[in-house]
Amino acid sequence: MKDFFNSLFWKISALFFFILLLISVVYIYISVDTADMYFQETRQKLDLKIANHITADNNFFTGDSVNINALKNVFHNAMVINPSIEVYLLDKSGKILAFDAPNGSVKITKVPIEPLKEFISSAQETFSMTVDPKNPEKKKPFSAAEVYDNGNFRGYIYIILGGQEYENASQLLFGSYILKLGVRSMIIALFATTIIGFIAIGYIIRNLRKIMKVIREFQNGDLTARIKLNSKGELREFADSFNDMAQTIVENIDEMKKMDVLRRNLVANISHDLRTPLSIIRGYVETVLIKDDSITDEERKKYLSTILSSTDKLLSLVTELFELSKLEAKETLPAMETFSLAELLQDIHQKNMIIAKSKNIDLLLEMDDRLPLIKADIRMIERVFQNLIDNAFKFTPSSGAINIELRKKHEFQVTASITDTGIGISPEELPNIFDRYYQSKRLSSEKNSGTGLGLALVKKIAVLHKIDIDVNSQLSKGTSFLLTFPVRNS
C-alpha cells in the first residue's frame, strides 16, 4: 500500500490537487474583490446626486458661522432616509466643520479636496473613492457638492456612501457570502477538474508504465525490447531516444564481441609467433651446449646465425607491439621537425638494397627534382616506409619488383607510393588490412608468417600526422600504397 501511494500517479495527482486548490482560493479572492468593486461603483452611481439634493434649498451658514440647527435637521432627515451614509460639512480647504456620523468619532479633521473637485468637475460621472474620516486607512465611494451662501462659495457637502454602521453590517454578511461562494465554487471546480485531471494523468502514466516495462525488459537482458508509442510530444521523443540508445548499445555489444574474437585470435597468433623463434633459439642453444666438443666451426656459425635471425624476428615483433601500444595509449607523441622526405627515402632505399638482392627483387626509387620539405616525426615516418617495404618484400616473389616513387602533387602536397608485383590483396580483405586485430589470409603460410601489426602501426602514425593513405590491389598482380603528405608551408 505504501508503494502504491508513492507511485508517480498519486504524486502527480496530489500536486495537481494542491495547485487546483490554490487556484480556487485565488479565483475566489479575485471574484470577491471584483464583486465588491462592482457593488461600490453601483452604489456610487445610485447615490450620485444625494449631495446635490441635500444642498438644495438649505442654508447651512448664518453669516460667518455654521447654522447648527439647520444642519442637524438636514443631516437627521438624510440619514433617516438612508441610514448607511455619513454626512460631513467641509470648508473650502476641506476642514470638517460639522458632521453626523453615529457610533464613532472622527479621526481626522481635514479631508483631501482634490478627489472632491475631480468628482464635481467630471459632472459626477467618474467612479472615485477617497478617505473615510472615521477610518482614514480605508477608501470608500462618496458623493459631494459645493455649498453656496447668497451666491458665495463657502465649502462642500461630503457624504460617505456606506458608513461605519453599513460596513459593520456588511462584514457580518460577508463571511457567510464568502463561505457559500467558496464552497460552491470549490466543490464544482474540484469535482470537474479532478475527474478531468485523473483521466489526463492516467493517460500519461499509462504511457510511462509502458516505457518503464520496456526499460525493465531491456535491463533484464532482452536486448530486442523497444518502446512503441503512438502519441507525440516529449514522451515520444523520450521513447525514440531510448530506442536509439538501445540500438547503439546492441551495436556496441556486437562490435565488442567481434573485437573480442579478433583479440583472442591476435593473442593466439602473437603467442605462436613468439613461440616459434623462442623454440628455435632454445633448440639451437641446447644443441651448441650439448655438442660443444663435436660440432665444427662451420656448424657453430650456422647455428649462431639462425639464433641471431630468430632473435631479430622476436625483437622486431616485440618492438612493433610496444610501439603500437604506446601510440594507441597516446604515450608517444610525434616530435615534429622539418626535413627532406627525398633524402629519407634515399637512405631507406640504400638500407634495403642488400635484402632486395638476397631475395632477387628489383628495388627501384624514382622522385621529382626540387621537392618541398615536410614537417613530421622523422623516426615515425621512417617506420612507416620501412614497414610498407617489409610488407612488400614479404608478399613479392623472387624476380619481382618493388617501386618507390616520390612526386610533387601541387604546391601544398607531395605523394609517396610503394608498389609491388606481389600476390595482391583480395577485395574482401582490403578494408581490414589496417586493423590490428585482423589476421590476413595471406599470412597463413610459414613463409609469410606474421601478425600484421606493421600495417596497423603505419595507419596509426599516418593518423597522428594527418597523412592520407590509399591502397589499390589486384590479386596476382600486386599492391600499391599511396601516401599524401602536407608540406611544411601548407
N, C-alpha and C positions, 0 to 999 in steps of 0.2 A: 504493500500500500504506500509505503514511503517513497519507493522508486516511482510509483505511478504518479504521485503528486509532484515529484521532482522532474517529471518529463517536460520536454520543451513545450508541449501543447498547453499544459497548465501554467507554466511560467509566462508564456506569451499572453494567455487568457487573463491572468492576474494583472499583468502590466496594462493590457488593453482596458480592463475594468477600471483600474485606478485613473488612467488617462481620461476615460469617459466620465468618471465621477468628477474629476477636476474641471473638465469642460462644462459639465452640467452646472456646477457651482458658479463658474464664470458667466455662463449663459443666464442663470437666474439673477445674478448681480446686475448684469447689463440690462436685463429686461426690467427689473425693478427700478433701476436708476432712470432708464428711458421713460418708463411709465410715470415716475414721479415728475420728471421734467415736463412731460406732456400734460400732466394734471396741473402743474404750476402755471404753464403757459395758458392753458384753457381757463384757469381761474382768473388770470390777469385780463384775458380777453372779455370774460363775462362781467367783471367789475371794473372795466376800463374807465368809465365815466363817473364812478362813485365820488371821486374827489370833486369833480365839477358840480355834481348835484349838491354836495354839502356846502360849497362856497356860494352857490346861487342864492340871492336874496337873503343872505345872512351877513350881519355886521359884527365882525369879531374884534373890532378895535373901537375904543372910545377915546378920541384924542390920541395921546401918546401911549395910553395904557391898553391892556387887553381887557375885552368885555367878558369877564369871567362867567356871568350868568348866562349870556348868550351861548358861550362855548359849552358849558355844561348841558344846556338844553339840547344843543345841536349834537354833541357827542353822544348824549344819552339816547336820543332818538335813533341815531345812525347805528349804534351798537345793539339797540333793541331789535331793529330790523335785521341786522347781520352781526350776530354775536362773535363771529370769527375774526373780525377786523379790529385793529388798534389804530386810533386817530391821534395825530400829532399836529400842533400848530408851530410852524417854524418862522423865524425872521428871515431877512434877506440873505444872511450868511449861513443859514442852516441851523442856528441855535434853537433848541427846543424851548418854546415859550409856555406851552401848555400841552397836556395830553390826557387821554382817557384810555388807560391800558390796565385793566384789573389784574389782580393776582400776581403782582411782581413789580419790582422797582426798575426804573430806567438806569442803565449802567453807563450811558454816555450822554453828554449834554449837547452834542452837536452832530448833525447828520451831514455827510458829504452831499453837496448840492449839484455836482456835475451830472450824476445819473438822473436827477430830477429834471434838470434843464434839457438833457438829451431826450428824456421821455416826453416832455411837453413840446419841444421843438419838432419832434418827429410826428406830431399830430396823434401821439399815443398809439402808434401802430407797431412799434418795435418792442419785442419782448425783452425785458431787462429786469435785473434783480439788484438789490442793494442791501445795506446793513439793517438789521433789526435792533433798535435801541435797547431792547431788553435782552438781546442775545447777539452782541456785535460779531461773534465769531462765525455766525451763520447768515448767509444772504437769503432774502426772500423776495417774492414778487410784490409789487406795490402799485399804488395809484397816487397821482399828485396833481395839484392845480395851483395856480397863482392866486393870491388873495389881494384884493384892492379895497382901499377905503377912500370914498369920494374921488375916485379916479387915480389915486396914488397907490403905487405898488408897495405893499407892506410885508409880504412874506409868502409862505406856502402852506397849504394843507397837505399833509403827508400821511398816507394810510398804508399800513402793513396788511396785506391780504393773507390771512392765515396766521393769526397771532398765537400767543402762548397757549391759550385755552384750546384753540383748534389743534395746535401741534401736539399737546398732551393727549387729546382725544384720538388723533390720528395715529399716534405712536402705539396706543393700546390696540388699535385695529391692525397696525402694520405687521406685527408679529404673526397674527393669525393669517393675514394675507400672504405673507412670505411662506409660512408653513404650508398653506394649501397649494400655492403656486409651485413651490419647490417639490413637494411630494408628488403632485400630479405630473409635473414636467419630468422629474427624475424617473418616476416609475415608467412612464411611456417611453422616454428616451432610452433608459437602461434595458427595458424589455426588448424593444425593437433592435437596438444596436447589438445587444448581447446575442440574440438569435443570429443576426447577420454576421456578427464577428465570429461566432463559433463555427458557422458554416465556412467562412473565408479561411479562418485559421486551420480548420480541419482539412480543407483542400490543400493548403500549403504544407501542413505537417504530413499529409499522405505522400506527397512527392518527396519530402525529406526522409520519411521512413523507407521509401523505395530506394533512395540514394544510399542510406545507411546499410540497407540489406545487401546491396551490391558491393559496397566497400568491405563489409564483413566477409562476404564470399571471396573477394579478391585477397583479403588479409589471410584467410584460412587456406589459401593455395589454389583457388580456382582462377587461374590467370586469364581465362576466357571471359570472365564476368565483365559486363559493360552496362552502363546506365542508359536506359531508353525512356526518354520523356517526350511527350507531345506538346508540352507547354513551352512558352517563350519567356524571355526575361533572364534574371540573374541565375535562377535555378538551372535553366537550360545551359547558360554559359558555364556554370559550375560543372554540370554533367559532361559537357563537351571537353572541358579542361581535364576532368578526371579520366575520361576515355582516352584523350591524347597522352596523358601521363602514363596510364596503364599500358598503352601500346608501346610507348618509349621504353618502359621498364621491361616489357616482354622482349622487345628487340635487343635491349642491352643484355638481358639474361642469355638470349640465344647467342649473341656475339661473344659473351664471356665463356659460354660453353665451348663455342668453336675455338676461341683463343686458348682455352684450357687444353683442348685436344692437341692443338698445334704446339702449345708449350711443352706438353709431355713428349710429343714427337721430337721437338728440338732437344730436350734434355736427353732423350734416348740416343739421338744422333750424335750429340756432343760427347756423351759418355762413350759411344762406340769410337768416335774419332780420337778421343783422349786415350782410350784403352789400347788402340792399335799401335800408336808409336811407343807408348809406355811398355807394351808387351815386347815389341821389337828391341827396345833399349835394354830391357831386363834380360831378354834371351841372349843377346849378343854379349852383354856384360858377363853373364854367367858362363857363357862359352869361353870367353877370354880368361876368366878366372880358373875354370876347370882345366882347360887345355893350355895353360900358360907356357908350359915347357915344350909342348908338342907342336903348336901351330907355327907356321912360317911367318916371316915378316910381311910377306905379301898378303897372307890371310888376315893377319892382325890389322894391317892397314885397311883392308876391305871391311872388316868388322867395325873398325872405328869410324870409317866413312858412313856406314849405314847408321851407326848410333848418332853421328852428327846430323845426318839428314833427318832422322826421326825427331831429334831434339829441336831442330829448326822448325819442323812442321808443328810440333807441340807448342813451341814458343809463339809461332805465328797465330795459332788458334786461340791461345790464352790472351794474347795481345789484342786480337780483334774483339773478343768477348769483353775484355776490360775497357777498351776504348768505347765500344758501343754502349756499355752500361753507364759510363761516365757522361757520355753525350746525352743519353736519354734522361739521366738524373740532373742534367744541366750543371754538373760539377765542372765541366770543361767548357770554357767559352773561347771563341776564336780570338787569337792575338793578331789584330789587323795590322797589315803593313803593305806598302806599295812595292810591287816587284814586277819583273818581266815574265809573263807566262811562257813566252817563247824560249827563254833561257832555261826555265824549269823543265819544259818538255824535252829540250835537247839533252839535259842531264839524265832524265829518266830514260830516254831512248838509248843513250850510251850504256847505262847500267844494265839494261835488259837485252843488249845485243848478244851477250855470251849465252844467255838462256835460249834466245831465238835460234842461234846457230846449233846449240846442242839438240834442239827439237826439230831442226831442219825447217824452220818457219822464217819467211821473209818479214822483217820488222821495218816498216817504212815510215818516214817522217816528212811531211810537206807543210809549209807555212808561208803566209804572205810576208812581204817586207814591211818594215816600219810599223809594227803592231803597237797599239797603245798599251800602257801599263794597267794593271788591275790592282785592287786593294782587297786583300784576303789574308787568311792564316796560311802561310806558305807550307807549313808541315801538314796541315789538313788537306790542302789541295794536292800535295804530292801523294798523300794516302789515297785520294780519290782516283788519280790516274794509275797509280800502281795496282790498286785493286781491280780496276777495269782491264788493265793489261794482263794481270794474272788470270782473270776470268777468261780473257780471250785465248791465252796460252792453253788453258785447261780444256777448252772445247774446240780448238783448231787442230786438225790432224796434221801429220807430217806433210811437207811440201805445200802447206797452206801459206796464207799471208795475213798480216795484221797491219793496217794502215792508220797512222795517226796524222790528222790534219788540223791546222790552226788557221782560221780565217777571220778577217775583219768584216763583220756583218754590216755595220754602219758606224757612225761617229760614237755611239754610246754602248756598243756591244761587240764582243768577239765570240766566236764559236769554236769549240774544240770537239772533234769526233774521233772515235776509236772504232774502226770497222774491221771485222774478221771474216774469214771464209770458212767458219766452223759449221757445226751441226745445226745451229739455229735454235729458235725457241718456238714452241707451238703456240697458236693464238690463245688457247685457254690458259696457258701458263703465264703469258706475257704480263697481265695486270698484277700478278702476285710476286714478281721476281724481287721486288724491293722489301718485301715483308720479312722481318727477321724470323718469323715462325714458319715460313713456308719452305718446305724441302722440295727442290726441283727434282723431277723425274730424271733429268739429265745427270744427276749426281749419283744415280743408283749403281753405277759401275765402280769398281775399285780404282780404275784409272782416274775417274773424275770425282773421287770421294771428296767430301767436304760438307760444311753446314750451311753454306750460302750466306754467311754473315757478312761477307765482303761487300755485297751489293746493298745490304741494309745499312752498313756503315757509310757507303757512298751517298745514299739518299739522305741520311741524317745530316751529313756535312753539307750537302747541297742546300737543304732547307735552312740551315743556320746562315749560309752565305747568300740566300735568295738566288741560287743558281737553278735555272730551268733544265730539266733532263727529259729528253725524248728518246724512245727506243723503237727501232724498226728491226724486224727479224723475219726471215723465211727459213723454214725447215730445209736442211741440207744445203743451204746457200750462204748462211752467215747472219751475223747480228751487227747492228751499228748503234752506238750510244752517242747522242749529240748533246753537248753541254753548252749553254749560253751564259756568258759571264758579263755582268755590268762592268764597264771600265771605270777607272779612277775618277774621272771628272763628270760622270753622268749624274 
